[in-house]
Structure formats: structure tokens, C-alpha cells
Amino acid sequence: MPSSAELHQRRAAAVARGVSSMIPSYVGSAGGGTMTDVDGREWIDFAAGIAVTNVGNAAPKVVAAVQAQVERFTHTCFMIAPYEQYVAVCEQLAELTPGSFDKRSALFNSGAEAVENAVKIARHATGRQAVVVFDHAYHGRTNLTMALTAKVMPYKQGFGPFAGEIYRVPMSYPFRDGRSGADAAAYAIGQIEKHVGASNVAAVLIEPVQGEGGFVVPAPGFLPALAEWSRAAGAMFVADEIQTGFCRTGTWFACEDEGVEPDLITTAKGIAGGLPLAAVTGRAEIMDAVHPGGLGGTYGGNPIACAAALATIETLREIDGAAAARHIEAVARPRLEALAGKHPVIGDIRGRGAMLALELVEPGGTTPEPAATAAVAKAAHDLGLLLLTCGTYGNVLRLLPPLIIADDELDRGLSLLEQAFAAAL
């Protein structure tokens, strides 16, 4: 097997520079809460492929389901010759997603594709054009979803012009705005009514816990108030649960924490154990408003990805993935709080379940410390811990371990994080 150094040379000659990687090592195998590179070095995995491998990198049921499906057929295109697996995934989504109303789903390939189709559906169902999004939001890298995304570098820089009729309003960010959820919602709604007009809004699109924007958890009451306003205004309340879904935050979906029932919900990442699959699920009358042929794609709901999704959902049920995420938080949060006591640069600890973050700032204030954040992340990588950064200001460290991580692996990872802070600061 080639070494990481050899593979890096080959990469430089073949892979576009715009596709970056966090570490210079190349993976040879992965499972549980660890990865091993081609040189035999083990890494504790606090990334989970960016919240994708919730059930691990090689969950037995997922492996078996994929192998069995490959032997039957790999592709027919559901729009040409349909198959049971697609239907079964949609049935599971109707059962699992918030809301007891009648639902329908459409399957796609990626989170960005799901978000883009949710906007299409909302516009078609309402006959309106305006889409409201929030500060610090991340929704994807396609042209429309770049417009929906807040952060310019690296996601939008030089790629415009972008799609129109996108309006951005303030997000509830308790560490920075100090507002209650009700006050933050009232302010955001006021901005919508003043600058957009309630009768023009097709969709209010929000991540219940923001991902790339810094794992921002809105203050209690913010999401319910927006959902209530949206319905009163005749707009679709759309929850982007691509990073938060499938037990990541300690419930199957983050909206459940405050009993919010979205009109439309987008999912991807953790849905299929690492295979490319995404979905839009929503109220039947909204989803069915689109004419036949208006939704679809060649690979959307590929049978292999659907088989993986059904096995992933079965695994999450068996292990009680939501409880596993809460256990990870119960173990990690006290360690993170103790770490903050030693390092005043940690201004905020936030998140839910196995979606936790540390925001680094100048001690005693809120001025971002992106250099310190990068230094800690590099030190973690040097020690053998896969750790991601995020945030509008590049000053947030995020923890996204797989839900099946063993307690000893979680403990080792947290110890390496502590060592990284000691080494970097």
C-alpha cells in the first residue's frame, strides 16, 4: 500500500487545488471511534466525516445491506424503473421526522441538493419567491445554496453572481447578542416584515442548531416563534437538519427539542452511513403541490444508498442513537467545562448531544481568536485527534464523534484535546 507521502505526491499531480483536506495522512481503514492511516498511525475520530458516520465507518448492518443490494442491482433510476428501497426510505422518514401529519418525501444525493429542492417546493406551493435565511447559516455549495449560505470565504469567494430573492436576518446567538429567544425572534421577524414583506415570503429556512456557522444554538423560544410566524404568514418553515439529524443532538431531529414541527425538513449526512443520500420530507399537501416530473434526478435515491439508509436507521434504533448522543455529552461536557476553567480563551461551550463546540475569544470578551483556534486544531492533529474547526470567524472547535464511539476512545480523545490546548496556548 502506498504511504501517505507517496499519495500526497500523486494527489498534487491529479487533484484540483480547490479541494482541500484537513490532515496530510491518507486513511487505510476506519471503524468505531478511530481511523488508521496507510502508515499505520491511529487517529481518534471527533469528525465522523462531518457528522456523517453516526453509526461508524463500517457498521455491520450497513456493510451487509450494501453488499446484498450490489448483488441484486446497482441502478435503474427510480424515475424510470422504481424499486422498493426508495419507497421504504420515504416510509421511514415519514415515521421518524417531527409531526404526526401526513407526509411525503423525495430523495436526492447531497444536502445542498435537498435544500435547493426544498426551496423549489416552497416556491411552487406558495406561489411566492422570497426566501429568508439567517446570519452564520450554511446550506451548501451549489449556486442557490451559496446564496443561502452566509460565510463568504471559502464558500462564496469569486463564485458569483448568486441567485436572487434571498434575504438574510439576524440569528439568535446567545453568546454574542445576549437576547432571549423571544426578543431575538421579534427582532428577526421585524426585519422580515420591514425589508421583505410577510406576503412575499415563500420559506423561512433555518438550521435548528447551526453547523458550519459555529454550532450556534438559538435561545429557547426562537425557533417556535419563527415557526408560528411562518404559518401565520402563509410561508413554509423549513428546517435544515442535514448536520443535526439522525440522533446527532440527542433526539432524532434537533427540532424535537422544542416541539417544532417543520413544514419541510431536509436531511442528508447521517442518513445512510456514509453513502450519498439526501431527502426533503414535508406535509403531503406541500410536497404533492409539485407537478409530476418536477422533482428528481438520475441518481437520487440510488438503491445502494437506500439500502444503506434502511440499515443505518435500523442500527440507530437498536443502539438508541439519541441516548448514545446524550451519553457522549454527559461524558464530554464536564471535561470541556474543566478545560475552560484552565484556559480563559474558551469563551463559550455549547451544543447538544454529540454536537458540541468551544468558541475561542480574547479572554473576558467576545473578540474572536481564530489563530488560537487553528493552533489548537493543529496540535490536536499532531497528537492523533481528528478535530474540526468552524464558525463565521474561524474561532470554533467542534466535536462530532460517531455515536458508537467507545467510552475509552472518547476518554482518549478528550485527553488529547486537553493536551492540544496545553501544547498550543
N, C-alpha and C positions, 0 to 999 in steps of 0.2 A: 504494500500500500504506500502511495507517495506520502512524503512528510508534509507538514503544514507549509514549510518554507518552499518546497517544490510546487505545491498547489498555488501558493501566493504568486509565484513567478508566472505560472500558467494563467492565472486569473488576470494579471496585469496585461497580458497579451490578448485576452479574449473577452473580458467582461467590461462593459461600459463603466467609466469612472463615476457616473452619477448614481450607480448602485453601490451603496456603502455597506460596510459590515462593522460591527461593534468591536470584535476581537480578531486578531490575526490567525487564530487557530481554526482548524477545519475539523468538523465533527466526524467521528468514526462510528459511534454508537451512542444511544441515549435511552434512558428509561428511569422510571421512578422520579426522584428529585435530582438526578445527576446526568451529566453528559461526559463522554470520554472522547478526546480528540484523537486524530490519527497518529499522534506521537505518544499516546498512552496516558496523557495527563487528564485527571478527573476534575470536573467543574461542578460546583453546587449550582443548581438552576433556579434562580429567582426571576426568570424571564418568561418561561413557558411559551416561547415563541410569540411573545406579546399576547399573553392571555389566551392562547390557542389550545395548548395541550393540557387542558384541565384534568383529563384522565390519564395523563402521561404520554410519552412519545411512542409507546408501543403497547398500548393496552391490549390484553389478550383477546377480548371480545371484538375489538375493532380490527385487529390483525386477522382474526378468523373470518369475520364478516367480509372484509375486503378480499381475502383470498378466495372465498366461496363465490363472491359476485364476479370476480375476474374470470373465473372458470365458466360462468354462465354466459355473460356478455358484458362488454365494456362500454358500449354506447349505441344508442339508436336515435337519440334526440327525442325528448318527451313530446315535442310538438309534432313529430312525425309518427312515431310508434310508441305510445305510452307504456308505462310499467308500474307495478305495484309499489316499488320502493319510494317513488316520488309521492304517491298518494299517502303512504304510511307516514312519511316525514311530516306532511301537512296535517295529518290527523294528530300526531304527537304535539305539534306546535299549537294547534287549537286547544288541546288539553292543558298544556303547560303554561302558556302565556297568560298574563293577567286579564281578568274579565270573564264573566260567565255567559256572555252573549254569543251569538252565532258568529263564527269566524271563517275566513278563507285565507289561504297563503299562496304565494308564488315564490319559486326558488330561483336563485341566481348563483353567481360564482364568488363574489367578493363583497366585503362590507360596503365599499364605495358604490358598487352596482346596486346593492339593496337600497341604500339611501337615495340614489338617483331615481330608482323606480318608485320609492315611497313619495318623492316629490311629484313625479308624473301622475301617480294615482290621486294624490291630494288635489292637484290642479284640475285633473279631469273630473273628479267627483264634485268639486265645489264650483267649477267654472271661474275660479279666481287665479291670480298669478303670483302674488307676493308670498315670500317665504321668510319667516322670522327665525333668526339664529342668534347665537349668544357669543359674547366675548369669551376667548380662550377655547372655543369649540374646535374640534377636529372631526371631519366627516369623510375624508378621502382625498384621492389624488386625480380623479377624473376632472374634466373641465368644470362641470357643475359642482361637484363636491369640493373642488379647490375654492370656488366662490363661497361655499358654505363654511369652509374652514377659516379660522381667524389668523393663524400664525403664518407670516409671510415666508420666512427662511427656516427650513429649506423647501417648504411645501409649495409655495406660490411664486417664488422669486423668478422672474423672467419668463413665466409661462402664460401670461395674459394675452389678449383680453379675456375676461371671465363672463360667465352667464349673468344676466341681469335679474332684476326684481328680487334681489336678496337684501335683507335688512337686518342689521346687527344691533342688538340691545345688550345692556349690562347683565352679567351673570351674578347670581348670589355667590359671594366669595368671602365667607365669614372672617377669615384671617386678615383680609385686606379691606373689606368695606364696613365691617362692624355692624351691619344691618341685620335685623330679624328677617326671617323668611317672608313674613307678610309685607314688611316695608320694602324689601328688595323686589318682591313681585309687583307691588303697587308702582314702584318707580319704573320697572321694565314695561309694565302694561301702559303706563302713561306715555312712555316713549313710542310704543307701538301705535297708540291711538293718535298721537300728535304727528308722527312722521310717516305713518303708513296708512292708517285708517282701518278700523276693525272690519269693515265690509269688503276690504281688498285682500285680506289675509287668507291664503289657501291652507297654510300649515305653520304651526309653531313647532320647530324641530329642536330637540334638546337631548343631550346625554344626561341621564339621571345622576350619574357621577362622571364628571369629565375625565377623559383618558389622557391623550397627548397634551392637553392643556394644563395638566398638573394634578390630576386626581382630585379636582375640586369637588367637594361635597356641598351642595347648596344647603342653606339653613332650613330647618324644618318649616314646612308650610309653603315654601317657594314653589315646588312642583305642583301640589294640589291647587294652589291659586291660579297658576298658569293653565292647568288643565280645565279648571272651571271657567275661566275667562274664554278659553278657546271654544268650548262648546257653546257658551252663550253667544259668541260672535259668529258661530257657524263655520269656524276654522277647524282643521284637523290637528289634534295634539299628537305629535309623532315622537316616540321615544327611540333614540338611537342606543340600543343595548348591545352593540357589537362587541365592546370590550367588557361590559358588565354582566353579560348574560351567561346562562348555564352554570349557575351556582357560585359564580366568582365572588359576589359580595355578601354571601351568607344567606341569600334567598335565590330562588331560581332566576328571578329577574329583579334588578335594583328598584324598579317602580313599586314592587310589593312592599317595600319598607314603610311607605306612607299610604298604601292602599290606592295608588294611582292606577287607573285603567286606561291606557292609551287607545286612541282610535286606530293608530297604526304603530307597529313595533318592528324595528329592523334588527336582525340577528346575523351573526357570522362567527368568526374566530372559534370559540369553544364548541360550536355546534357539531363538528364532525371529526374530532380527534386529530386534526392536522390536515385533513383533506379539504380542498376548496369547495365551500358551500356557503350560501347565504340565503336569507329569506326576508320577505315582507309579509307580516301577518296582521290582519285587521278585521274590523267589523265587516260582516258579509256584504252589507249593502254598499259599503265604500269600495271594497275590493272588486265587487261584481259590477261596479259602475263602468269599468273599462270594457270597451268592445272586444270581442274575440279576436285574437291576433295582436292586440295592443301591448301585451306583455310576453316576454320570453327571451330566448337566446339559445344558441346552438348547444352550449354545454350546461346551461342552468339546470340544476337538479340531476346531474350526471348519476347514473345508477351506482357507481362505486362510491361516490361521495355520500349518496343517500344511505347505502348500506352501512358506511362508517358512522353516519349520524345516528341511525337507529341503535347501533351498538354503543355509541357514546352515551346516548340518553339512558339506555338500559344500565350501563355501568354507573352513571351518576345516581340513578335510582338505587342501585344495590349498595353503593358505598355511602349513600346520603351525602351527596356532594355539598349541599348547603351547610350541613352540620360540620363537614370537614373544613370548609372555609372559615366557619366561626371558630373552630378549634385552632386553626392557624393564627387567627387574630388574637385569641386568648393567650397563646404562647408568645407571639411576637410583640404585641403592644407593650407589655411591661418592660421588655428588653429595650424597645425603642425609647420609651419614656426615661429609662435609666441612662440610655445613651445621650439623650437630650440634656439630662442633668449634668453630664460631663462636658458637653460641647454646646455652648450658648449659640453657636452658629445655626443650630437646629431651631428654627422659629415656630414650626408647626408640625404636628403629627396628625395625619388624617387618613380617611379611607374607611372601608368596611370589609370584613371578611378577609379574603386573600388578595385584596386590592388595597395596599397600604402605601403611604408615601411620607417622606420627610422633606419639608421645604427649608432650604438653607438661605439665611439672610444675615446681614450685618447684625451682630448681637444687640438685642434691645430694640430693634426696629424692624422695618419691612423691606429695606433695600436689598434686592436680590444679590446672591453670591454665586453666580454661575461658575466662576473659576474654582471655587472651593468644591462645588458640586462635581465638576469634571475631575478634579484631583482625587476625590474620594472614589468616584467610579473607576478611575484608572487603577488606584491602589487595590480596589476590590478585584478587578480583573487580574492584576498581577498575583493576587493571593489565591485565585481559583474560584471566584464567585461571579457568576453572570448576573449583572445588576444594570438596570436601565435607568436613564435619565429622562425627564420630560419637563413640561411647563413652558408657558409663553416666554418666560425669562431664562429658560435653561437652568433653573436652580432647584429642581425637584428630583429626588431619588425615589424610584418606585419599586415596590416588592410585589412580584406576581408569581409566586411559586406554584407549581402544579398542585392540584387539590389532593393528590395521592402521595405527596412528599412524606417520607417517614419522619418521625419525631427527631431521630438522631441526625438526619440530614438537615432538617430545619434548624436544629440547635447549632450544627456546624456552620451553616450559612450565616446565622445571626452573629456567631462568634467571629467569622471572617469580616462581617460588616463592621463590627466593633474594632477589629484590628485595622481595617482600612481607614477609619476615622483617625485612629491613633497615629497611623503612618503618614497620613496626608495633611493633617492640621497641627 
